[in-house]
Structure formats: C-alpha cells, structure tokens
Amino acid sequence: MASLQRLVTSDDVRHVAVMPDVHLAGEVCNGTVVATGDLIYPLAVGGDIGCGMLAVAIDLPADAISSDRNAGRVLGDLYARVPSIKHARSSMRQALPECLLDLPLSHSRLEKLKMRDGLLQLGSLGRGNHFVELQSDLDGRMWLMLHSGSRGMGQSITEHHLRATRPSQTKLGYLESTQPSGQAYLSDVAWAIEYAMQNRLAMAVAVESLLRDLFGASTDWSTLIHSHHNHVSREVHGECEYWVHRKGALPASENEPGIIPGSMGTHSYHVSGRGAAESLRSSSHGAGRRFSREDARRRITHREFQRQMRGVWFDQRHLDGLRDEAPAAYKDVDRVMRAQRELTRIVRRVRPLLTYKGS
C-alpha cells in the first residue's frame, strides 16, 4: 500500500489504476497504470521498456512433441537458435533492422550500446520470467507464445534518463514532457519499444525455422498477436489528454487483442479488450507473482516443482534455477481473469506443452 500511496500522491498524477495481478517491484509496482498531465515518470514504465508478448499459430498438431525424443530435439535446438543472453556466434547474429538504425538514440553512449549490445542481443530471450512456450488450444492446434523485451538496451536507456530526473514531492523522479530531457526520453522509449518488437519477431522466426526443419511445419502469420505492457504513450481518456504509463499492464481498448499468460505450468489466455474507462483501457498482463523469488525458492522444493510441472516438457537440468518460476510462485490466473471480466474478454485458452527459459 505504501508504494501505491507514494505513486498516487506524486506530482501531476491525475489517475492511478491498479490491475488484479499487482505486486511489488522496485519503486513502482508491476500491474499499475498511471496518468499524468505533463510529467513523465520513467520508473512507472520500468527498465524493460517495450516488454511484451507474442503469439502465433503453428500448422502442426500439438501431439507432434508428445514423445521424449521430439521434445528433447526441440529443447536442444531452442538453446542453439534462441540464446538467453546474446548471440555468441557471429553466424547467428542478425543485422539491426533499418527502423532501428534510422532512429537515433539521444546520447552518443546509447548509440554505442545500440551498435554493440543491441546487435548482440537481438533475437535473445533474457532470463527471469521471459520464456518461449509451445502450447495447444482446445482443438489440438499448436501455438507459439513468447515473452521478452528490450533486453539490456531498455535498462541502459532507463538508467541514463533517471540521472536527469527531478524529485517529486514523494521523491519519485520525473521528467517534463515539454523539455529537452523529457523529449529525449520519449524518443528513446519509442526506439526501445521498436527494438523489443523486433527482438520478439526475430525469436519467432527462429522458432519457425526450427519447427520447419524438425517437422516440416509452417507458421500461420495471419493469427499473430503482438503487444507490449511496459510503455508510456499520449492518450485521450474522456475529455482529457494524458501521458499514460503502463508498467506490467496490458492495453485493452475495445476489441484490442492481447495475451495474458499464466505460468510455466498453467494455461494462458488470448483476449480482447473491453475499453473500460476506470482502468484507463487496461488489464492485467499476467497472473502476477504470489511469492517473491526468494520466498519461492525457500517454499518450493525440487519435488514439489516437478509435481507442478507434470505434463509439461522443460529442461530438468535447470530445475533448481527455475524454482522461483514454479506455478505456485504465481497467482491463480483464472481468479485474475474473473476479477477483470469488465476489462477484457477471453478469446482462446491455451495450455503449455513445452517451456524454454533462459538459464
């Protein structure tokens, strides 16, 4: 409550909406939406600018990976084609798309990072709650879902601009949107959002190639759902124009498609927004953490984690390192969905078949 109260009473904050998956995360909780008139709060966006979800249907029956052999082949190839940190082999690296090269970052240091870290990390997953997952819908069709963001670039951009913030009455740092420092941040946010989108697309193409090589499968790109849940944008709500910050919150305008994941052992949802005014046209971005990572590692044993993951393929060599991502570490996604029936409608339910996380 103290974190939310601090946010509500910060300078120029006009409206705060709290999503059902809200949980503590640094200075500003994940699962919050903040509307301001003129001020920008980088910490209300978070470090992983543009972090979001991608889902697309695969023309392959879900039972294609039901055997140990096939699941093992997929997991092995995912390590090679979708690295968790960076592309170590030059043959696997991709050139930065022109849309990222043509948009300059606001400082020479960030430009150097773009051509170094940005290049090496494009098409990489990251760690923590980022994942690649193969899933099945109720008709037995396979879906790819992945969760990742702007990698180290988003964090570097955030840290750079936090040095220029001024403290509000609650000490939460802000930038003025009309001043050069605020304009520079907004420009860099736009770049990071585009980078995050290109990063997810690069991974999706890598998985497409993997499944084509192993099974002759194709991807139905007409089904693509692609959205981000860490951003700030200028939006009109009612008769007022605001800077709307979403940190771990999904945009949910009327009929806007989105993805709400559960956990690595539980089902997820494809959704469509309802455009609820009270939530600033937003919804939860997932189930939300129930336990901190430290608490999860203390509470959840290896045996219990294996029990919770029964029926889902994952690399059990990393069982200990993944315990803080166990299903029990997250809230019940169905309860979250019931709590936000007025914010979003369910289009499709998918269950996990195979989960790959960075180690």
N, C-alpha and C positions, 0 to 999 in steps of 0.2 A: 504493500500500500504506500509506503514511503516513497518508492521510486515513481509510482503513478502520480502521487500528490506533487512531487517535485516537477514533474512534467506539466501537469495542469496549471501550476502557478508560475511557470516560466514566462518571460516577456513575450507579448504578442500572440500567445497561444489562444486561439478562438474556440477550438473544439478538439476533444480527445475521444476516440472510440477505442474500446478495449475488446479484443476478439476472444472467443471461447478457449483458444489454445494459449493464452497469455502465460508467460513465465519469465523469470528473472534472467537478464542477460546484460551485464555491464551497467552502464549509466542509464540506458533506456530499455525497458522490457521488450522482448520479442512478442509480437501479437498486438501492437499498438498502431493507431493511425492518428496523426497529429495535423491539424490545420492551423496555419498562421496567415497573417495578412501580408507581411513584408519580410519577416526574418526567416532564415534558413538554419536548421539545426542538423549538422552532419551526423551527430550521434543518434538522431531519430531516424536515420537511414541505415546506419551501421557500416561496418567496414567492408562487408562483401556486397558492394553495390551491384545491383542487377542480378543477384542470386535468384534462381527460379527453377522452373520445372519444364520438362519437355516430355510429351507422349506421342507415339505414333504406332499404328497397327502394322504388324508383320504378317505377310501372307504365308503363314506356317502354322500348322496345328500345334496347340500347346503341349501335346504329349510327345513332340519331337525331342524334347530334352528330359524325358522321364527316366532314362537309364543313367546309371553311374558313368558309363563311357561317354555319352553325349554331353552330359552336364559338365564332366571334367574337361572335355575338349573346349567347351565354351568358356569356362572359367580360365583355363590356361591361355587361351587366345586373348581374353579381355586384358590380362596382365600385360601382354605384349602390345596391344593396339590402343588401349586406353590407360596410360600410366597415371598413377595417383598424383605425382608431384610435377614431373617435367619430362619432356622427350629427351632421353639421354642420347639416343642415336640420331645423327643428322638425317638419316634416310627417312625417319618417321616424322620429322618436323614439317610444318606447313608454313608457307609464307603468310604474313598478315594480310587479310583482305584489304582491298583498296579503300573500303569505307572506314577502316581504322587508320590507314596510312594518311588519308586525305584530311582527317580531322586532327589538328594538332592539340596536344595537351598544353596546359597553361604554364609549365615551367620546364626549363632545359633538363633538369634532373629527372622529371617524369618522362620526358621524351626519351632519355637514355634508357630508362627502365622499360619503356614500351618496346624498344628495339632489342632488349636483352631478355628480361623476364617475360615480357608479353609474348615474345616469339617462342621461347622455350616452353611456356606453359599453355599455349593454345592447344586445345584438344586434350587437356588433362583434367582429372576429376577433383582432386583435393581430398581432404580427409574429413573426420568428424561425421556429420550426418549426410554428407554427399554420397550418392550411390548411382549405380546403373542396375536396373532391375528388368528381368523378363517376367511377364505376367500373363494371366489368362483371364479373358472376360467370361461371362456366363455361357457364351456359345462355343467356348473352347478355342477362340482365336487368340493368337499371341499378340501381346503389346510390349513395346519397349517404353520404359519410363526412366528418366534420369533427372538428377538434382545436382546442380552445381552453379557456380557464379563467376565472378571476375578474377578469381584466384588472387595472387599476391598484388596484382595491379590495383584492385579496389581498395585493399588495405593501405597501400602506399599513397594513393590519392587522398584517402580519408586522413591519414596521419599528416600529410603535407598541409592540408587546409585547416586542420584543427589548430595548427600553430598560429593561424591568422584570426581565430575566433575571438569574440569579446564575451565576457561572462554576463549572463543574465542575472536577475535578482536571486535566482536559485543556483547560480554558478554554472549552469549548463551553457556551454559555449554556442554562440550564434554568429552568423554572417548576415550582412544586409544585402538583400537580393538586388538592390539598385546600385550597389557599389562594385568597383572592380573585383574585389576579393570574392564577393558573392557570385558575380557573373562568371568568374574563373572556375569556381567550384561547380556551378551548374553545367558549364561546358564540359568539365572533366567527368561529371556524373553521366552525361549523355554518352561520352566515349566509353565509360566503364560498362554501361548498360548494353551498348552495342557489342563490346568485347565479350561480355557474358553470354549474349545470344549466339555469337559466332562460335564461342567455345562449346556450348551445348550442341549446336548443329554439327560441329566437327566431330564430336564424340558419337553422335547419332549416325553419321556417315561411316565412321569406323566400325560401329556395331553392325550396320547394314552390310558392309563388306565382309565382315566375319561370318555372318549368318548365310550370306550368299555362297561363300567359299565352302562352308561346312555342310549346308543343307540345300543349296540352290534356291534359297528364299529371296523374296523381293519385299520392298517396303512400300506401303500404300501412303504416299506423302499427302494425299488428299485428306487424310484423317489427322494431320498434325495439329497438336495443341501446344502452344508455346507461350509462356507467361513468366513474369518476374515479380518478386514480392519484397524487394528492398530498393526503394527509389523515392524520389521527390518530383512532383510534377505540378504544373499550374492547372487548376481545375475550377469549374464553376459548380457551386452547390447552392441550390435555392437561387437567391438573387445576388449572392456574394462570390467573389473570386478569391481563391486561397492557394497557398502553397501547401499541398497535401503530401506529408511524409508517411510512407508505409515502411515499417520495419517488421518483417515477418507477418505480412498481411497481404492477402490476395485481392487485386482489383476485382470488383464484382458488379459492374454496371449491368443494366438489363440485358440479358442474353449473352453476356461476355463469357467465353469459355475459359475454364481453368482446371487446375489439378490440385487435389488435396490428398497428400499421402498419409498413410497410417504409420507403420514402422516396418522394419525389415522382415517381420514375421507375420504381419497382418495386412488386410486388404486396404485398398486405396480407392479414391473416387475421382471420376471426371465429372465436372459440374458446370452449371450455367448460372451466371449472376442474376439476382433479382432487382438490383439497383436501389437497395434500401437506403433512404436518406440518413437515418440515425447512425448508420455505420460508415458514413461517408463513402457509400457504394463500395464496401469492402467486406471480406470474410476472413476466416482463419486461413493460414497457409499450410496447415497440417494438424496433427493430433496435439502437438505441444509436449514438452518434457514434463514428466511427473517427478522424476528424480534428477538431481544434478549428476554429472558424470562421476564425481567422486562417490556420491551415495549409491549410484547404480553398481559400481564396482565392488562396493562393500556389501551390498544387499544380495546381489545376484551371483550365485555360484556357477561354476562351469556346467555342472549337471543340469541346473535349472535353465540356463541359457539354451542348452541343447534341447531340452524338453520343449521350450517355447518355439524353437525353430524347426520342430519336426515337420517334415514335408516340404521344406524349402532348401534348395541347394545353396551352399555357401562354402567358403574355404575354411575348413575347420582347423587348419594350421594357425589361423589368426583368432581362434576362439577367445583367448584371454584378452586380446586387444580390442575385441568388439563387444565385450560385455556391457560397456556403457551405452551401446546402441541396441541392447536387448529390447524386445517388445514391451516388457514390463517397465522399462525406463520411461515409457511414453504414456500419455493419457489414452483412454479408450476413444478411438476415432469415431465410433458410432454415437457416443454420447456428445462429442463435439458437434457432429452433424445434426443431431436432434436439437442442440442448443442454438443452431443458426439456420433453422428452417426458413426464417423470414429473410435471410441474407442470400441464400444460394439454393439451387435445386439440383438433385442428383440426376446425372445423365447415364452414368455407367459405373458399375462396381467391378474392380479387377483384383485378383488375388496373386500374391507373389509365387513364382516358380523357382527363380534363381536370383540371388542378390550378390552383387560385387561391390565391395567398399575398399577404399584405399587403406593401405597398412603402413 
